[in-house]
């Protein structure tokens, strides 16, 4: 199968970028995969793609890059929706390059990775490829204006994937998407290439953007209560963002400068997780909860607020972590102290977290996508447009389904021979 991902900027850092690489790298073991980055702002990507994944960009915005000074960069985008939070970075040039790409894309499946790009895919992909939109945020996070745009565009997709079942239900219940396959498929998180935490470190670890929605102020206040009972424990917060100054002021105000540390961004983050014994998440909203899974894969039980949408679908409360009340510092402190004061329970939950988080391994997530893609290719999609393409695709899909293994084996043989 030929699979093409369209992403905002594959050269940056962030959850969607990391997730796309994890999935593309795994799918490339069996399929022909490319990542098409709308923008390129540096020479090399932060995350390393599998050598089998082709990389290309549409708009080179590097200083001195091929598109530097192009007058279309100063003209506003007309296809990319204004209500998408990245709108100001798009232009008439990006509109044109995306349209040209989608009009000629050589793929069985085209996958968008944010609402604005899903709109492009829905409206501009040439007849033939299956059109799949991924939602890495949540419907509730989208403005009314963006939701109106998506209601118009998303019925032209063949499938829409969300990271949680709760968000999938929101789309099914509030949007008319006749024939569109709406599936909840979690983000893939690979097993770290280091030994898991041994539970000896007296550290609570948190990681993520220093943004209001993450409520690190709540975590700092909760840890002030922890410090009163267990002054031998410390808290490390990894990440950068606009809240750093406010958090630093709060730490100083509470006299926690010897107990709470703002560590800044860390990549890779796994070596920092394994230094701790407990992970903490205090968000008021999570579209999924990548850091929860990352911490669990490193052998840490997670104390998390039970916020919409992700934590409750990841953590088995009382088994591999704790879910506590949102916006309640006492509840967060109580969850942390329960594990700090009970080493046996902490170790038991740590082992369960390590085991249970295996369901998010990229190989398992890739299987979900392979099953979805193959079914859609075989039947020509589920939308009205897809049904018009159905006869051709059913014939083509049947041939593809039987030929994938032979073709992929042949390509691998050619590559080994140096002629692919």
DRENFI-142223 format. One record per residue: residue in three letters; y, z, x of N, C-alpha, C in turn. Coordinates in steps of 0.05 Angstrom, whole numbers, padded with zeros to 5 digits, always signed. Atoms other than C-alpha are relative to their C-alpha. Layout:
# residues N
AlaYZXYZXYZX...
//
This chain:
# residues 420
Unk-00024+00000+00017+00000+00000+00000+00025+00000+00018Unk-00026+00000-00014+00071-00015+00024+00019+00018-00015Unk-00017-00021+00012+00117+00044+00010+00027+00001+00015Unk-00026+00000-00012+00192+00043+00022+00017+00023-00011Unk-00017-00022+00008+00235+00107+00020+00029-00008+00005Unk-00029+00004-00003+00310+00101+00009+00013+00027+00000Unk-00011-00027-00003+00348+00162+00035+00029-00002+00008Unk-00029+00000-00006+00421+00181+00043+00005-00003+00030Unk-00004+00001-00029+00419+00195+00118-00024+00012+00014Unk+00024-00009-00013+00354+00200+00155+00005+00012+00028Unk-00007-00009-00027+00391+00220+00219+00012+00028-00001Unk-00011-00027+00003+00416+00287+00192-00021+00021-00001Unk+00019-00022+00003+00384+00354+00178+00004+00012-00028Unk-00001-00011+00027+00367+00384+00111-00028-00001-00013Unk+00026-00002+00013+00310+00398+00063-00011-00026-00010Unk+00009+00026+00010+00307+00329+00031-00009-00018+00023Unk+00006+00017-00023+00307+00295+00099-00027+00009+00012Unk+00024-00011-00011+00253+00341+00126-00024-00006-00018Unk+00021+00006+00019+00211+00332+00063-00008-00030+00001Unk+00006+00029-00001+00217+00256+00067-00016-00007+00024Unk+00015+00005-00025+00193+00255+00139-00029+00011-00003Unk+00027-00012+00003+00135+00302+00123-00018-00018-00017Unk+00016+00017+00018+00112+00257+00066-00005-00027+00012Unk+00003+00027-00011+00124+00191+00100-00019+00000+00023Unk+00018-00002-00022+00089+00213+00163-00030+00002-00008Unk+00027-00003+00009+00027+00233+00124-00010-00025-00014Unk+00008+00025+00013+00026+00171+00080-00006-00022+00020Unk+00004+00021-00021+00031+00128+00143-00027+00000+00012Unk+00027+00000-00011-00039+00150+00162-00018-00020-00014Unk+00017+00018+00016-00066+00105+00107+00015-00025-00010Unk-00016+00021+00013-00008+00060+00085+00022-00010+00019Unk-00022+00012-00014+00049+00016+00109+00025+00013-00010Unk-00022-00016+00010+00110+00061+00105+00026-00005+00016Unk-00026+00002-00013+00184+00053+00120+00019+00020-00012Unk-00022-00016+00009+00245+00098+00115+00025-00016+00004Unk-00025+00015-00001+00310+00062+00099+00022+00020-00004Unk-00023-00019+00001+00371+00105+00114+00025-00016-00007Unk-00025+00014+00007+00435+00084+00078+00019+00002+00024Unk-00019-00004-00021+00476+00114+00134-00014+00008+00026Unk+00009-00009-00026+00467+00125+00208+00025+00009+00016Unk-00023-00011-00013+00515+00171+00244-00006+00009+00029Unk+00007-00007-00027+00477+00185+00309-00021-00018+00011Unk+00019+00019-00012+00432+00149+00358-00028+00005-00009Unk+00028-00006+00006+00367+00186+00344-00001+00021-00023Unk+00003-00020+00021+00343+00225+00283-00007+00028+00011Unk+00007-00028-00008+00337+00301+00287-00030+00004-00003Unk+00028-00003+00004+00267+00299+00259-00014-00026+00010Unk+00014+00022-00012+00217+00255+00294-00019-00014-00020Unk+00019+00014+00018+00183+00202+00251-00026-00006+00015Unk+00026+00009-00010+00110+00184+00261+00005-00029+00011Unk-00004+00027-00011+00107+00122+00306-00007-00023-00019Unk+00008+00021+00019+00075+00085+00248+00020-00004-00022Unk-00021+00003+00020+00136+00096+00203+00023-00016+00011Unk-00022+00017-00008+00187+00041+00209+00026+00013-00009Unk-00026-00011+00007+00260+00064+00210+00021-00022+00002Unk-00023+00018-00002+00321+00023+00194+00023+00012-00017Unk-00024-00010+00015+00392+00036+00169+00015-00024-00011Unk-00016+00021+00013+00439-00003+00124+00029+00000+00008Unk-00028-00002-00008+00508+00022+00145+00002+00018+00025Unk-00003-00014-00025+00522+00042+00217+00028+00012+00002Unk-00026-00013-00001+00579+00093+00216+00005+00014+00026Unk-00005-00012-00027+00573+00114+00289+00026-00011+00011Unk-00025+00010-00014+00637+00109+00330-00008-00024+00017Unk+00006+00024-00014+00636+00039+00356-00025-00014-00011Unk+00024+00012+00012+00577+00022+00311+00006-00028-00012Unk-00003+00027+00010+00565-00046+00280+00019-00003-00024Unk-00017+00002+00024+00603-00029+00217+00027+00015+00002Unk-00025-00014-00005+00661+00009+00248+00023-00020-00007Unk-00023+00016+00006+00726-00018+00219-00004-00020-00023Unk+00004+00019+00022+00694-00058+00163+00018+00007-00024Unk-00019-00006+00021+00747-00063+00108-00014+00010-00026Unk+00014-00008+00024+00694-00052+00054-00006+00030+00000Unk+00004-00028-00001+00685+00019+00079+00022+00016-00014Unk-00023-00013+00013+00753+00036+00050+00002-00006-00030Unk-00001+00006+00029+00738+00008-00019-00021+00017-00014Unk+00018-00019+00014+00705+00054-00070-00026-00013-00009Unk+00025+00009+00011+00633+00047-00091+00002-00003-00030Unk-00001+00004+00029+00622+00020-00161-00027+00004-00013Unk+00027-00004+00011+00546+00025-00169-00009+00029+00004Unk+00007-00028-00005+00534+00092-00135+00017+00018-00018Unk-00015-00015+00021+00553+00142-00190+00021+00020+00012Unk-00021-00018-00008+00618+00181-00182-00008+00029-00002Unk+00008-00028+00005+00585+00244-00208-00020+00011+00020Unk+00018-00010-00021+00536+00247-00150+00017+00013+00021Unk-00016-00016-00019+00560+00299-00100+00006-00014+00026Unk-00005+00015-00025+00557+00248-00042+00018-00024-00005Unk-00014+00024+00007+00601+00197-00077+00021-00008+00021Unk-00022+00007-00018+00659+00201-00028-00010-00013+00026Unk+00011+00012-00024+00613+00179+00029-00009-00029-00005Unk+00008+00027+00006+00595+00115-00007+00024-00018-00004Unk-00021+00020+00000+00635+00051-00010-00010-00026-00011Unk+00008+00027+00008+00636-00022-00030-00020-00011+00020Unk+00019+00010-00020+00599-00035+00035-00028+00011-00005Unk+00026-00012+00005+00543+00014+00020-00012-00011-00026Unk+00010+00013+00025+00538-00014-00051-00013-00027+00006Unk+00009+00027-00006+00530-00084-00024-00026+00001+00017Unk+00023-00001-00018+00480-00066+00031-00025+00011-00016Unk+00022-00010+00016+00437-00025-00017-00011-00022-00019Unk+00008+00021+00018+00437-00082-00068-00015-00022+00014Unk+00013+00021-00015+00418-00133-00015-00028+00010+00008Unk+00027-00011-00007+00361-00087+00009-00019-00001-00024Unk+00018-00002+00023+00333-00076-00061-00007-00027-00012Unk+00005+00027+00010+00338-00150-00078-00022-00014+00016Unk+00019+00014-00018+00292-00168-00020-00022+00018+00010Unk+00019-00020-00011+00251-00105-00007-00029-00009-00002Unk+00028+00008+00000+00180-00121+00013-00018+00025-00001Unk+00015-00025+00004+00142-00062-00017-00014-00001-00027Unk+00013-00005+00025+00093-00043-00071+00014+00022-00016Unk-00013-00023+00013+00132+00021-00085+00026+00006+00015Unk-00026-00008-00011+00205+00038-00074+00007+00028-00011Unk-00004-00028+00007+00223+00112-00074+00028+00009+00007Unk-00027-00011-00005+00293+00141-00082-00002+00030+00004Unk+00002-00028-00007+00309+00211-00057+00024+00017-00009Unk-00022-00015+00012+00373+00231-00094+00010-00015-00024Unk-00007+00014+00025+00404+00215-00162+00015-00026+00004Unk-00015+00025-00003+00454+00163-00138-00017-00023+00010Unk+00018+00021-00010+00401+00125-00100-00021-00008-00021Unk+00019+00006+00022+00353+00130-00159+00013-00019-00020Unk-00015+00018+00018+00407+00096-00201+00000-00028+00012Unk+00001+00026-00013+00411+00039-00150-00028-00012-00004Unk+00028+00010+00001+00335+00032-00150-00006-00009-00029Unk+00006+00006+00028+00331+00033-00226+00014-00026-00008Unk-00016+00022+00010+00385-00020-00235-00003-00026+00018Unk-00003+00022-00018+00378-00065-00174-00026-00009+00014Unk+00024+00009-00014+00306-00068-00148-00011-00026-00012Unk+00010+00026+00010+00278-00138-00153-00025+00005-00017Unk+00024-00002+00016+00222-00151-00202-00024+00000+00017Unk+00024-00002-00015+00156-00130-00174-00007+00028+00009Unk+00007-00027-00010+00158-00063-00137+00001+00021-00022Unk-00002-00023+00018+00144+00002-00174+00024+00016+00009Unk-00025-00015-00005+00208+00043-00180-00004+00030-00005Unk+00005-00029+00003+00202+00118-00167+00025+00015+00009Unk-00022-00017-00008+00258+00168-00167-00010+00028+00005Unk+00006-00028-00006+00252+00236-00134+00025+00016-00006Unk-00021-00019+00005+00294+00295-00157-00005+00024+00018Unk+00003-00023-00018+00303+00347-00102+00018+00023-00009Unk-00015-00021+00013+00355+00386-00143-00013+00005-00027Unk+00011-00004+00027+00346+00405-00216+00019-00013-00020Unk-00017+00012+00022+00371+00375-00281+00022+00019-00007Unk-00020-00020+00007+00408+00440-00295+00023+00000+00020Unk-00021+00001-00020+00446+00431-00230+00019-00024-00003Unk-00017+00024+00003+00473+00363-00250+00022+00004-00021Unk-00022-00001+00019+00540+00357-00284-00007-00016-00025Unk+00004+00015+00025+00544+00331-00356+00005-00030+00005Unk-00007+00028-00006+00575+00267-00328-00024-00014+00015Unk+00022+00012-00014+00517+00255-00280-00024-00002-00018Unk+00023+00002+00018+00465+00271-00333+00003-00024-00019Unk-00004+00023+00017+00497+00218-00377-00007-00026+00014Unk+00007+00023-00016+00490+00167-00321-00030-00003+00003Unk+00029+00001-00004+00418+00186-00309-00014-00007-00026Unk+00013+00007+00025+00401+00180-00383+00001-00030-00005Unk-00002+00029+00002+00424+00108-00379-00018-00014+00020Unk+00015+00014-00021+00389+00091-00314-00029+00007+00002Unk+00027-00009-00006+00326+00132-00310-00022-00013-00018Unk+00021+00014+00015+00289+00097-00368-00010-00026+00013Unk+00008+00025-00014+00286+00036-00321-00019+00007+00023Unk+00019-00008-00021+00244+00076-00271-00028-00002-00011Unk+00028-00002+00008+00168+00075-00272-00009+00028+00002Unk+00008-00028-00002+00163+00147-00250+00023+00017+00011Unk-00019-00019-00009+00205+00208-00237-00015+00025+00009Unk+00014-00024-00009+00181+00266-00194+00021+00022+00004Unk-00016-00024-00004+00210+00336-00193-00016+00019+00018Unk+00014-00018-00019+00193+00393-00145-00014+00023-00015Unk+00013-00022+00015+00174+00442-00200-00007-00009-00028Unk+00007+00006+00027+00140+00440-00267+00022+00007-00020Unk-00023-00008+00017+00199+00477-00298+00020-00022-00003Unk-00019+00022+00000+00245+00420-00279-00011-00025-00014Unk+00013+00023+00014+00195+00367-00303+00002+00004-00030Unk-00002-00005+00029+00195+00401-00371+00028-00005-00010Unk-00028+00005+00008+00271+00398-00372+00005-00029-00005Unk-00004+00029+00003+00270+00323-00362-00015-00010-00025Unk+00015+00010+00023+00215+00312-00413+00013+00009-00027Unk-00010-00011+00025+00249+00356-00465+00029-00009-00007Unk-00028+00006+00005+00322+00334-00457+00008-00029+00005Unk-00006+00028-00004+00319+00261-00436-00020-00018-00013Unk+00018+00020+00012+00290+00201-00472-00008-00018+00023Unk+00011+00016-00021+00246+00170-00419-00026-00012-00008Unk+00025+00012+00011+00196+00128-00458-00016-00015+00021Unk+00017+00014-00019+00138+00107-00414+00004+00008+00029Unk-00005-00008-00028+00167+00139-00351-00019+00023+00006Unk+00017-00022-00009+00116+00182-00315+00017+00022+00013Unk-00015-00023-00011+00149+00250-00303-00020+00020+00011Unk+00020-00017-00013+00109+00290-00253+00014+00021+00017Unk-00009-00021-00019+00120+00355-00216-00018-00002+00024Unk+00014+00002-00025+00100+00346-00144+00016+00017+00021Unk-00014-00017-00019+00119+00402-00095+00007-00014+00026Unk-00007+00010-00027+00152+00389-00028-00023+00006+00020Unk+00020-00005-00020+00103+00382+00030+00011+00016+00023Unk-00008-00017-00023+00107+00434+00086-00024+00002+00018Unk+00023-00001-00019+00062+00425+00147-00005+00027+00011Unk+00007-00025-00014+00025+00481+00181+00015+00001+00026Unk-00014-00002-00026+00065+00506+00241-00019-00003+00023Unk+00017+00005-00024+00040+00488+00310+00000+00025+00018Unk+00001-00025-00015+00044+00561+00331-00016+00021-00015Unk+00016-00021+00012+00004+00624+00317+00017+00014-00021Unk-00016-00014+00021+00025+00660+00252+00009+00027+00009Unk-00010-00027-00007+00063+00725+00253-00022+00021+00000Unk+00020-00021-00002+00023+00786+00274+00007+00025-00015Unk-00009-00023+00016+00063+00834+00231+00010+00024+00015Unk-00009-00023-00016+00085+00878+00288+00030+00002+00002Unk-00029-00001-00003+00158+00859+00288+00014+00014-00023Unk-00014-00014+00022+00204+00905+00249+00025-00015-00008Unk-00022+00018+00007+00246+00847+00226-00005-00012-00028Unk-00001+00017+00024+00263+00818+00158+00015-00025+00007Unk-00011+00026-00008+00279+00744+00165+00008-00015-00025Unk-00009+00018+00021+00320+00698+00120+00011-00025+00013Unk-00010+00025-00012+00339+00626+00131+00009-00019-00022Unk-00011+00019+00019+00381+00573+00095+00030-00003+00003Unk-00029+00004-00001+00451+00548+00084+00015+00026-00008Unk-00017-00023+00007+00504+00603+00083+00019-00009-00022Unk-00015+00010+00024+00526+00581+00013-00002+00021-00022Unk+00000-00020+00021+00544+00622-00048-00025+00003-00016Unk+00024-00001+00016+00481+00603-00086-00022+00015+00013Unk+00021-00015-00015+00438+00635-00032+00003+00030-00002Unk-00005-00029+00005+00470+00703-00046-00008+00017+00024Unk+00005-00017-00024+00465+00729+00026+00017+00025-00001Unk-00015-00024+00003+00519+00778+00007-00017+00021-00014Unk+00019-00018+00014+00467+00809-00041-00021+00010+00020Unk+00020-00008-00019+00416+00810+00015+00012+00021+00020Unk-00013-00019-00018+00465+00846+00062+00003+00027-00013Unk-00004-00025+00015+00481+00898+00009-00027+00014-00005Unk+00027-00011+00003+00406+00907-00005-00010+00012+00026Unk+00010-00011-00026+00392+00917+00069+00016+00025+00008Unk-00014-00025-00004+00446+00970+00071-00016+00024-00012Unk+00016-00020+00012+00401+01009+00024-00027+00004+00015Unk+00024-00002-00017+00340+00993+00067+00006+00017+00025Unk-00007-00014-00024+00376+01019+00128+00002+00030-00004Unk-00002-00029+00005+00388+01086+00095-00027+00014+00003Unk+00026-00012+00000+00313+01098+00090-00016-00008+00025Unk+00015+00009-00023+00286+01056+00148+00019-00013+00020Unk-00019+00010-00019+00339+01050+00202-00013-00014+00024Unk+00014+00014-00022+00286+01024+00250-00005-00029-00005Unk+00004+00028+00007+00283+00957+00214+00027-00015+00002Unk-00023+00017-00003+00331+00898+00225-00003-00025-00017Unk-00001+00025+00015+00351+00835+00188+00013-00022+00016Unk-00011+00024-00013+00362+00766+00218+00003-00022-00022Unk-00006+00021+00019+00395+00711+00177+00006-00026+00016Unk-00004+00025-00015+00389+00639+00204+00013-00020-00019Unk-00012+00022+00015+00433+00582+00181+00030+00000+00005Unk-00029+00003-00002+00504+00557+00181+00012-00007-00027Unk-00014+00007+00025+00556+00546+00127+00025+00015-00004Unk-00026-00010+00005+00621+00565+00096+00002+00029-00006Unk+00000-00029+00006+00601+00636+00078-00001+00018+00024Unk+00004-00016-00024+00594+00659+00150+00022+00021+00004Unk-00022-00019-00004+00663+00691+00155-00001+00024-00020Unk+00002-00021+00021+00654+00730+00089-00023+00018+00006Unk+00024-00016-00006+00585+00753+00110+00005+00018+00024Unk-00006-00016-00024+00610+00776+00178+00018+00023-00008Unk-00018-00021+00009+00666+00815+00144-00015+00022-00016Unk+00016-00020+00015+00616+00848+00096-00018+00017+00018Unk+00017-00015-00019+00569+00867+00153+00017+00021+00014Unk-00017-00019-00013+00627+00900+00189+00009+00022-00018Unk-00009-00020+00020+00652+00934+00126-00021+00022-00005Unk+00022-00019+00005+00584+00966+00115-00011+00013+00025Unk+00010-00012-00025+00574+00984+00188-00028-00009+00007Unk+00028+00009-00005+00512+00941+00194-00002-00018+00024Unk+00000+00018-00023+00531+00905+00258-00023+00004+00020Unk+00024-00005-00017+00471+00937+00293-00026-00004-00015Unk+00023+00003+00017+00424+00921+00236-00003-00028-00012Unk+00001+00026+00013+00442+00853+00207+00013-00020+00019Unk-00009+00019-00020+00449+00792+00252+00002-00028-00012Unk-00003+00028+00007+00477+00723+00235-00007-00017+00024Unk+00012+00013-00024+00436+00680+00281+00009-00029+00004Unk-00008+00028-00002+00465+00611+00266-00025-00018-00007Unk+00022+00019+00006+00422+00548+00253-00021+00001+00022Unk+00022+00001-00019+00354+00543+00286-00019-00023-00007Unk+00019+00021+00004+00311+00482+00294-00016-00004+00026Unk+00015-00006+00024+00253+00488+00294+00003+00029-00008Unk-00003-00027+00010+00253+00550+00250-00025+00017+00003Unk+00026-00015+00000+00179+00568+00256-00001+00022+00021Unk+00001-00022-00019+00186+00607+00321+00016+00025-00008Unk-00016-00023+00009+00238+00651+00287-00014+00014-00023Unk+00015-00013+00022+00196+00663+00225-00021+00019+00012Unk+00023-00016-00010+00137+00689+00266+00009+00025+00015Unk-00010-00025-00012+00181+00741+00300+00003+00023-00020Unk-00004-00020+00021+00188+00776+00233-00026+00008-00013Unk+00023-00010+00015+00141+00812+00186+00003-00004-00030Unk-00006+00005+00028+00175+00799+00119+00022-00021-00002Unk-00021+00019+00006+00217+00741+00092+00014+00008-00025Unk-00016-00007+00024+00273+00750+00041+00015-00025-00010Unk-00015+00021+00014+00303+00701-00009+00015+00013-00023Unk-00015-00014+00021+00359+00725-00054+00017-00020-00017Unk-00015+00020+00014+00383+00660-00087+00003+00005-00029Unk-00004-00001+00029+00412+00656-00156-00013-00025-00013Unk+00012+00024+00010+00382+00586-00163-00014-00014+00024Unk+00015+00015-00020+00329+00547-00123-00012-00024-00014Unk+00013+00024+00012+00309+00475-00138-00030+00000+00007Unk+00029-00003-00007+00243+00489-00102-00004+00026+00015Unk+00003-00023-00016+00244+00540-00046-00015-00006+00026Unk+00013+00008-00025+00226+00506+00020-00004+00023+00019Unk+00002-00022-00020+00241+00568+00061-00022+00020-00008Unk+00022-00017+00009+00192+00608+00018-00027-00010+00011Unk+00026+00011-00009+00135+00561+00034-00001+00000+00031Unk+00000+00000-00029+00156+00555+00107-00008+00028+00011Unk+00006-00027-00009+00154+00631+00115-00029+00007-00006Unk+00028-00006+00007+00087+00636+00079-00019-00014+00019Unk+00017+00015-00019+00058+00582+00124+00000+00012+00028Unk-00001-00015-00026+00079+00626+00183-00012+00028-00003Unk+00013-00025+00003+00042+00685+00154+00017+00023-00008Unk-00018-00021+00010+00100+00724+00122-00002+00002-00030Unk-00004-00004+00028+00099+00754+00053+00030-00002-00006Unk-00028+00004+00007+00164+00737+00017+00008+00017-00024Unk-00013-00014+00023+00207+00782-00026+00023-00019-00009Unk-00019+00020+00010+00246+00734-00070+00010+00007-00028Unk-00009-00002+00028+00290+00737-00131-00015-00020-00017Unk+00015+00017+00019+00255+00708-00191+00019-00019-00014Unk-00021+00018+00011+00308+00654-00200-00012-00026-00009Unk+00009+00027+00006+00301+00586-00232+00003-00017+00025Unk+00024+00007+00014+00262+00543-00215-00025+00006+00017Unk+00023+00002-00018+00218+00548-00153-00016+00025+00006Unk+00016-00022-00011+00199+00619-00131-00023+00009-00017Unk+00022-00009+00017+00157+00636-00192-00023-00019+00000Unk+00023+00019-00002+00115+00573-00181-00012+00000+00028Unk+00010-00001-00028+00105+00589-00107-00014+00027+00005Unk+00009-00027-00006+00096+00664-00102-00018+00011-00023Unk+00017-00015+00019+00038+00700-00137+00008+00029+00003Unk-00012-00026-00003+00074+00765-00150-00021+00022+00003Unk+00018-00022-00006+00038+00825-00120-00024-00009+00016Unk+00023+00010-00015-00012+00780-00084+00009-00010+00027Unk-00009+00011-00025+00025+00740-00031+00030+00004+00004Unk-00029-00006-00002+00096+00766-00042+00009+00015-00024Unk-00012-00015+00023+00143+00800-00091+00023-00017-00012Unk-00022+00011+00015+00188+00771-00145+00016+00023-00012Unk-00017-00022+00009+00247+00815-00161+00023-00011-00017Unk-00021+00008+00018+00305+00813-00210+00023-00014+00015Unk-00023+00015-00012+00362+00763-00195+00025+00018-00001Unk-00026-00013-00002+00430+00791-00174-00002+00031-00001Unk+00004-00029+00001+00402+00862-00166-00007+00010+00028Unk+00005-00009-00027+00410+00892-00097-00020+00022+00001Unk+00020-00022+00000+00369+00954-00116-00028-00012-00002Unk+00027+00012+00003+00311+00909-00137-00009-00013+00027Unk+00007+00012-00025+00314+00870-00072-00007+00021+00021Unk+00006-00022-00018+00317+00934-00031-00027+00012-00006Unk+00025-00012+00008+00259+00962-00070-00024-00017+00009Unk+00022+00018-00008+00216+00901-00057-00004+00000+00030Unk+00003-00002-00029+00231+00903+00017-00012+00026+00010Unk+00010-00026-00009+00219+00977+00024-00030+00004-00007Unk+00028-00002+00008+00152+00971-00013-00018-00011+00023Unk+00016+00012-00021+00127+00925+00042+00005+00013+00027Unk-00006-00013-00025+00162+00960+00099-00015+00026+00003Unk+00013-00026+00000+00132+01028+00080-00030-00001-00002Unk+00029+00002+00004+00062+01002+00067-00011-00022+00017Unk+00009+00020-00019+00035+00967+00128-00025-00014-00009Unk+00026+00012+00009-00034+00955+00097+00006-00021-00021Unk-00006+00019+00021-00004+00922+00036+00015-00025+00012Unk-00015+00021-00013+00043+00881+00080-00020-00020+00013Unk+00020+00017-00013-00016+00855+00121-00017-00015-00020Unk+00017+00012+00020-00057+00841+00059+00015-00024-00013Unk-00016+00021+00012+00000+00800+00028+00005-00023+00021Unk-00005+00020-00021+00012+00765+00095-00024-00019+00002Unk+00024+00017-00001-00060+00740+00097-00002-00018-00025Unk+00001+00016+00024-00056+00717+00025+00021-00022+00000Unk-00021+00020-00002+00010+00681+00038-00009-00023+00017Unk+00010+00021-00018-00021+00643+00096-00021-00017-00013Unk+00021+00015+00013-00081+00623+00055+00011-00017-00024Unk-00009+00013+00025-00046+00606-00011+00020-00023+00005Unk-00020+00020-00006+00009+00565+00022-00012-00027+00009Unk+00014+00025-00008-00043+00514+00044+00001-00022-00021Unk-00002+00020+00021-00035+00480-00023+00024-00018+00002Unk-00024+00016-00005+00032+00453+00002-00003-00017+00024Unk+00004+00016-00023+00001+00418+00061+00006-00029-00006Unk-00007+00028+00005+00027+00346+00068-00023-00017-00009Unk+00023+00017+00008-00043+00318+00061-00006+00003-00029Unk+00005-00005+00028-00051+00350-00007+00023-00012-00018Unk-00023+00011+00016+00019+00329-00031-00002-00030+00001Unk+00003+00029-00002+00007+00258-00005-00021-00010-00020Unk+00020+00009+00019-00055+00254-00048+00011-00002-00028Unk-00012+00002+00026-00014+00268-00110+00016-00026-00003Unk-00016+00024+00000+00034+00212-00092-00017-00025+00000Unk+00018+00023-00001-00022+00164-00074-00012-00006-00027Unk+00012+00003+00026-00055+00176-00141+00020-00012-00020Unk-00021+00010+00018+00011+00165-00179+00006-00029+00007Unk-00008+00027-00008+00030+00103-00139-00022-00021-00007Unk+00022+00019+00005-00039+00070-00145-00003-00005-00030Unk+00002+00004+00029-00041+00082-00220+00022-00018-00011Unk-00023+00016+00009+00028+00052-00230-00002-00029+00009Unk+00003+00027-00010+00014-00008-00186-00022-00014-00017Unk+00023+00013+00014-00052-00021-00222+00007-00008-00029Unk-00006+00007+00028-00021-00021-00291+00028-00013-00003Unk-00026+00014+00001+00047-00051-00273+00022+00017-00010Unk-00021-00018+00007+00088+00011-00287-00002+00008-00029Unk+00001-00010+00027+00101+00049-00351+00024-00006-00017Unk-00024+00005+00015+00171+00028-00371-00002-00027-00014Unk-00001+00026+00013+00190-00031-00415+00000-00022+00020Unk-00001+00020-00021+00207-00070-00353-00027-00002+00014Unk+00025+00000-00013+00142-00049-00323-00022-00014-00016Unk+00020+00014+00017+00102-00073-00383+00004-00030+00000Unk-00004+00029-00003+00135-00141-00377-00013-00011+00025Unk+00012+00008-00025+00109-00142-00306-00030+00005+00000Unk+00027-00011+00001+00042-00113-00329-00022-00019+00007Unk+00023+00019-00004-00003-00174-00330-00003-00007+00029Unk+00000+00007-00028+00017-00195-00260-00010+00024+00017Unk+00006-00024-00016+00012-00124-00233-00029+00009-00003Unk+00027-00009+00004-00055-00108-00265-00019-00017+00017Unk+00016+00017-00017-00085-00168-00230+00004+00006+00029Unk-00006-00006-00028-00049-00154-00165-00009+00028+00008Unk+00008-00027-00005-00063-00079-00171-00030+00003+00005Unk+00029-00001-00003-00138-00090-00179-00008-00010+00027Unk+00006+00011-00026-00139-00133-00117+00009+00019+00022Unk-00010-00018-00021-00096-00084-00078-00018+00024+00003Unk+00016-00025+00000-00138-00024-00098-00026-00004+00017Unk+00024+00005-00015-00200-00057-00069+00005-00009+00029Unk-00005+00011-00026-00165-00086-00009+00015+00019+00020Unk-00016-00017-00017-00124-00027+00017-00015+00009+00026Unk+00015-00010-00023-00179+00001+00062-00005-00022+00020Unk+00005+00022-00018-00197-00067+00090+00025-00008+00015Unk-00024+00008-00013-00125-00086+00103+00010+00020+00020Unk-00009-00020-00019-00106-00020+00135-00017+00001+00025Unk+00018+00000-00023-00167-00022+00180+00006-00024+00018Unk-00007+00024-00015-00149-00093+00200+00026+00003+00016Unk-00025-00004-00014-00078-00073+00217-00003+00019+00024Unk+00004-00019-00022-00101-00015+00259-00014-00014+00023Unk+00014+00015-00021-00148-00062+00296+00019-00018+00015Unk-00019+00018-00012-00092-00111+00307+00019+00015+00019Unk-00018-00016-00017-00046-00056+00334-00014+00007+00026Unk+00015-00007-00024-00100-00034+00382-00002-00024+00019Unk+00002+00024-00016-00105-00106+00405+00026-00009+00010Unk-00027+00007-00010-00030-00109+00416+00012-00024-00013Unk-00011+00024+00012-00018-00167+00368+00012+00004-00027Unk-00011-00006+00027+00006-00132+00305+00030-00002+00000
//
